[in-house]
Amino acid sequence: MGSLEGILSGVQLAFSFQGLLFVFLGVVAGTLIGMMPGLGPISAIAIMIPITYNMDPAVALVLMAGVYYGAVFGGSTSSILLNAPGISGTVATTFDGYPMAQRGEAGKALAIAAISSFVGGTISVILLMLFAPVLSNIAIQFGPAEYFALMVLGLTAISSLADGSTIKALISAVTGIMAVTIGIDSQTGTTRFTFGNPNLLEGIDFLVVALGLFAIAEVCALIINRHESPERNGSIGSLKLTKKDLKDMSGPMGRQSFLGFILGILPGSGATIGSFMGYISEKKIAKNPEEFGKGSVKGVAAPETANNAATSGAFVPLLSLGIPGSGTTAVLLGALLVLDIQPGPLLVQDQPALFWGVIISMYIGNVFLLILNLPLIPYIAKILAIPRPMLISMVIMFSMIGVYAISFNTFDLYLLLIFGAIGYIMRLFKFPAAPFILAFILGGMMEESFRQAMTISNNDITVFVTQPIAMSLLLIALLSFIVPIVQNTRRKKAEQK
């Protein structure tokens, strides 16, 4: 079957009554799951595997894909309104989304998130249709050395997340790397920094850290400063975006749709790294980077565009190579195998209706998400009108439910409170939490890639400079580290004159 016939068969599947119904059900379920702090799409997809067992494989995959990108789309809601990331891919949205909500612009922040998510998802679906086979070949070129260089490039961006003091940002990042090393060393099997506690053998889950540093730390601040701080602004503000807002959004949406998609196709990246890289890159090229972290329109548009673009990009290695690009797509891979679908280069030829049907359903799902979310923003944002004591209780309850649902281990609840206290202390002494989170995400992957590269090369350290892609990424990382220092030095000299 030719490519045109395959696309037509995919269109027929996606626009059938059954296809449209399950796309709609998937995105609705995903959005609701994404709005609840800590409850991500992984558990939802795992639950749906037995439900979809006797369904048509193509329709079942359409449903689970809808849950996946619906959760990423909906995860911004709790990030913006409560400073409690719905899923790990929306952590970066809290940096500017929550400050906007605090100053009475929750409606605008949610509208920006919805439109940016739609644009990122739409452009990435188009790219997926055009370049999936080519990009899958590029993804194969990335080995351990290239991934290590990519992680180093990500860590050099920590200075961009510094809130005034680069030293404090570096201390925060080092602490994040220390935290991610806790548990069993996957290569040697030895325990590290568990202090004999068996609950730490599997390490610390990312959402425990994220919800602790942001949601619980915010709760601590609200409780401790309840007599000194003014009441939260309960107004959602206008949903209308000005011409300036649209202009500010257009650049990040265009750039991060491509960056997020490219990062999404790399196995192991996914929406979380995509959103952070999107935020960091926009801050680096911004004329007024000091606006980021204080309620910047670009600071909301960039991560929301990137994480949705990365979600679609993650389907490239999954469908074309059978390689999962994230934890969620790893569960999807298991679901495909249960449904007797073998992903890989032959999937497009053997089952074109399934391949193209899923891709086209993504665009339909993005349209459904925009139509559903924009009219509901005034009602969703009513959460800001809830009295503070009840709001605090809700944040704690949802955070604890989300964390407990990950492992069903009460020890994680204690860890949540510990990281909440750490997050509040960091706020008190003005240590930024973002570098901690970024280092926690990249640290483990960087260590694993480094050790794999050294093993493959028989401990030859030159492997990182003899591989063209790895060397190019390391050079870019070096430039991204040096250039800001040179710029700051020049600026200080100019101010002294």
N, C-alpha and C positions, 0 to 999 in steps of 0.2 A: 504493500500500500504506500502511495506517495505521501509526501508531507502535507500537501493540500487536502487530500482525502482524509488523512489523519486528523488534521485540524477541524475539518467539517464534522467528523464523527465525534470529536471532543465537544464541539459546539452543540451538537445534537444531545449529548449526554448532559451538559451543563444547563441547557435551557429546557430540558424535559421537566415535567411537573415534579417528579421524584428528585431530580437534581436540584432544582430551585428550593424545594421544601427542606432538603437536608443541609443545603448551604445556609439557609435562614436559621434552622435549628442550631447548627454548629456555631454560627457567629453570635447568636443570642446567648447560648450557654457559655461560650468562651468569654464574652464581654462581662457577664455576671461573675464568672470565676475570677477574671482579671481584676475586677473591682475590689475583691476581698483580699486584704493584705495577707501575703504568704501562700495563698492557694493558687498554684500555677497550673499551666496546661498539662504538665506531665502526669499528675495524678488523675486528671479528668480523662485524658486519652487512655491511660491504663485501665480505668474503670470501663471505658467504652469498648475495649477489645472483646470481652465476652458478649456484650450487647450486639455488636456488629458481626458476630461470627457467622450467622446464616444469611447475612445481607449480600447483595451484589457487591463484589470487591471494589468496583469503581465508586459506587455510591457511598460505601463505608469510608473510603479514603477521603472523599469529598467532605463528609461529615467531620472526620477527625482533623482534616486540614483547617476547616472552618473554626473548630474549637481553638486550634493553635493560634492563628493570626487574630481571632476575635479576642483571645486573652491578652495578647500583646497590645491590641487597640484599647481594650478596656482598662488595662493596668494603670494608665495615666490618671484615672479619676481619683483613686485614693492617694496617689503620689502628690497630686496638686492640692486636694482639699485637706488631707490629713497629715501630709509629710510621711505617709506610710506606704512604701512602694507595693503596688499590687502584685507585681512579679519582678524578678531580678532585672529584666530588660527595661524597666521604667525608673530605676534608681536615679539616673541622671536627670530625669524630668523634675525631680523634687528640687533641684538646685535653684531653678528660677520659677517653676510653677507654683510652689508653695509660697514664696514671697509675694507673688502676684495675688494669690488668694488672700493673704494677710492684709494687703492694702485695698481689698474690696474689688479685685478684678478677676474673681474666680471664673465668671462667665466667659470673659475674654480668653483666659488661659485654657479653659476646656475647649472653646471653639478653635483656638490655634492648634491644640493637640489633635482634635478631630480632623481638621482640614489637612494638617501636615501628615498625619497618619494615612489619610486617603491618598494624598499625592505620592508619598513614598511607596505605598503599596501598589498603586497603579503603575508608576514608572518601572518599578522592579518587576511587575508581571510582564510588562512589554519587553523588558530586557531579557527576562526568562524565556519568553517565546522566541526572541530573535537569536540569542547567543548561548542558550543552555549547552548545546553540544561542544561549542568552542571553549566556553568557560570551564566545563568539566575537565577538559584536557589541561588547562592552566592549573587547576586545583591539584592535579596529579603531580605537578612539578614541585609542590611544597612538601619538603621532608622536614625532619627534626631541626636541621640547621636553619632552614628558612623560618620555621615557626619560632625558634629562639630569637632570631633577629627581629621578627615582627613583634614579639613580646617586649623586647628591649626598646624598640621604637615607641611602643605604648607607654612604657615606664618613663621615658624621657619627657613625656608630656606632663609629668607630675607638677612641674613648676608652673604650668598653666592653671592648675587647680589650687595654687597657693592663694590664700586669702590675706595677702599682705606680706607674710614672712615665708621665704623659700625654705629656710632652715626648719621651721615648724612643719612645713609640708613634707620635707624629707624624713623627719622624725616620724610623722604619721605614717608615711609609706613603709618605712622599715618595720614599724610595729605591725602593719598589715601583713608583710611578708613573714614575720615571725609567727603570726597567728595561723597562717595557712600551712605552715610546716608541721603543725601539731597533728599527731596520729601515726599510723604505720607507714613507713617508707615503702612505697610500692615496688622499688627495685631490690632492696636488700631484706625487707621484711622486719626490720628493726623498728622499735617504737621510739618516737621523738616527742619530748616535752609533754608526756601524758601524766607524769608524776604518779604512775601506778594506778590511775583511774581508768577502768575498762570503758567507760562511757566516751572517752576521748580517742579511742583507738581508730575510729573511722574519721577523725578530724571534726571540724566545725563546719556546719552547713552555711552556705553564703547568705541565705535568707535570715538566719539567726543573727548574723552580723549586721546585715542591712537594716532589718527592722529594729534591732537594738540601738544602733547608732543614730537612726533617724526618728522612728516612731516613738520608741520608749524614751529616748533622750528628750524629745519634744514634750512628752507627757511630764517628765521630771521638771523641765523648765516651766511649764504651765502651773504645776503644783507649787513649786518652791517660790515662784515669783507672782503668785496669784494676787497678792496685795499691792505689788508695785507696778506690774504691767497693766496697760489698759486692756479692756475687754476686746476680744477678737472681733474684727469687722465682719458682721454677719451679712453684709450686702454682697450680692454676687456680681453687681455691676452690669454694664451693658454687654450684650453678646456681639454687638456690631464692631467690625474691625475697620479702622480708618485706612485711608490710602497709605499712610506711613507704615502702619502695621503690615499691610499686604506687601509693601515694598521691602520691608525688613525681613519678611518671611520668604519671599521669592528666591533669594540667593541661597539660604540654607536648605530650602526644600529641593532645589535643583541639584546642588552639590552633594547633599547627604543621601539623596536617592541612589546616586551612583556609588558613593563610598560604602553605604550600608549594604547595598547589593553585593559588591565585590567582597566585603568582609564576610557576608553571609555564606558565600560559596566555599569559603575556606573551612574545612572540617575543624571543629573545636571553637570557632569564633561565636557565631550566633548573634542574637539580638542584644545581649548584655554588652559585649565588647563593641558592637556596632554603635550602640547609643552613646557610650563613653567616648569613643573615637570621634563620633559626630559632634558631640558637645565641645570636646577639646580642640578639634580642628577649626571650628567656627570661632572659638575664643581666640585662637592664635592669629587668625587673619582679620579679626574685627578691628575697626578703627578705634573703638572705645571698649576695650576688653574689661575695663573696670565696671561696666554696667552688668556684666555676667555675675550671677549669684545674688542679684538684687531685684530680680523680676524682669529680666530681659525677654523680649519677644523672640529674639533669635535663640536664646537659651532654652526655650520650650520647643520651638519649631525644629531645631537641629536634632536633638535626640529622638524626638517622636517620629521624624521622617526616617532617620537611620535605622531605628529598631524595627519598624515595619518593613522597610526595604530589605533588611537582613533576614527577616522571617521568610520572605519569598525566595531570597537567595539561597537559603539553607536547603531548599528543595532540589537545587542543582546537583550537589553531590549525592543526595539521597536517591533521587530517581535515576540519574545518569550513571552513577558509579556504585550505588549501594553502600555509600559511606555516610553515616550520620554526621551532621555538622554541629549538633548540640544535643543536650540531654533529651529535649523533647523529640527531636527527629530520630534519636536512638530508639525511643519508645515507639515512634511511628514505623521504624524499620522492623521492629518486632511484630507490630500489627500487620505489616505487609506480608511477612513470612507466615503468620498465622492464617492470613487470608489466601495463602498459596500464590502470592505474587513475588516474583524474583526481580528486584530492582537491578538495574545495570544497563550497559550500552544497548542491549537488545530489547529493552522495555519499549522504546519508541516504535520499534519495528513490529514486535509481537503483540503489544497491547496499546495501540495509538489512541484509542478512545479513552482509556484510563489516563494515560500521560497527559494528553491535551485537555481532557475533561477537567482534571484537577487544576491545571494551570488557568483555564478560562473561568472555572468556578471561583478562583481567587479574586479575579476582577469583579465578578458578580458579588462576592462576599464583601469586598471593599465598598461597593455602592450601597449594599444593605447597611453596612456599619455606619456610613455617613448619614444615610436617611434616618436611621434609628437614633443615632447619638445626638445630632444637632438639635432636633426638637425637644429632646429630653434634658438638655443641659439645665434649664431653669429649675427643673424638678430635682435633678441629681444634686445641684449645688445648694439645695435647701438644707443639706446636712450642716452647712455653716451656721444655720439659725438654731441648731440644737444647743441647749444650755451647756456651758463648759463642763460641769461635773459629769453630765451624761455623755458628752463627747469623749472625755478622757476615758471613761469606763468602756465605751465602745472601741476605742483605739486599742486599749489593753486587751480586751476580750478577743477582738479579731486577730490581733498579733499573736496571742497565745494559741488560738485555735489553728492559725496558719502554721506556726512553728511545730505544734504537736502533731499536725497532720502529716508532716514530712517524715518523721521517724517513729512516732508514737512512744517517745521517750521523754519522761518528765524532766530528765537532766537538762534537756535542751531549753526548757522553760527557765531554769536557773541561769543558763548561759545567756538567754535573752535579757534577763534583768541585769546581769553583769555587764553586758555590752551596752545596755541602756545607761548604766551608771558611768561607764567609760565615755560614752558619747556626751553625757552632760558635763563631765569633767573637761573633756576636750573643748566643748563650747565655752566653758568658764575661763579657760586659759588660752582661748582663741587658736586652737589647733584644728585645722580643717579636716573634716571627716572624709571628703571625696578622695584624697590620695590614699587613705587607709583602704577604702573600698576597691579602688583601682588596683592597688598592689596586691590585695587579697585575691582578686580575680586572676591577675596575670602571673603572680608569683609561682603558684603551683605548676601552671602550664609551662612557664619559662624553665623551671628546674627540671621538669620531666623531659622537655625537648632538648635541653643542654646535655643531660645524661644519655639520652638516646643517641644524640649526634656523636658524642664521644665514644660510645660503645661501638657504633657502626664504623667509625673512622679509626678504631684501635687507639683511642686517646690522642689523636692528632688534632691539636687545637686549631691548626690552620684550616680545618674544614669550614670554618665560618667566614674565611676570606677567599677561599678558592672556589666556592659556589657563587656564581654571578648574582643570583637573587638575594642570597643572604648578605653578601658583601654590599650590595646596593642599599638594602634596608638598614644595615649598620651605619653606612655613610650618612644616610638621611637622618638616622637617630643622632649621630654625632653632631650634625649641623643643627638639628632642632634643639640640642642641648647648648651648643656654643652661641648660636645667633642671639637668643634672648639675653645672654650674659653680656655680649658685646653691645647690644642695643641699650641695655640698662647703664653700662659704663659710659657710653657716649652721652646718654641723656643726663647723667649726673654731672659730667664735665661741662655740658652746655648750661646746666642750671647754675654751676659755680661761677661761670664767666659773667 
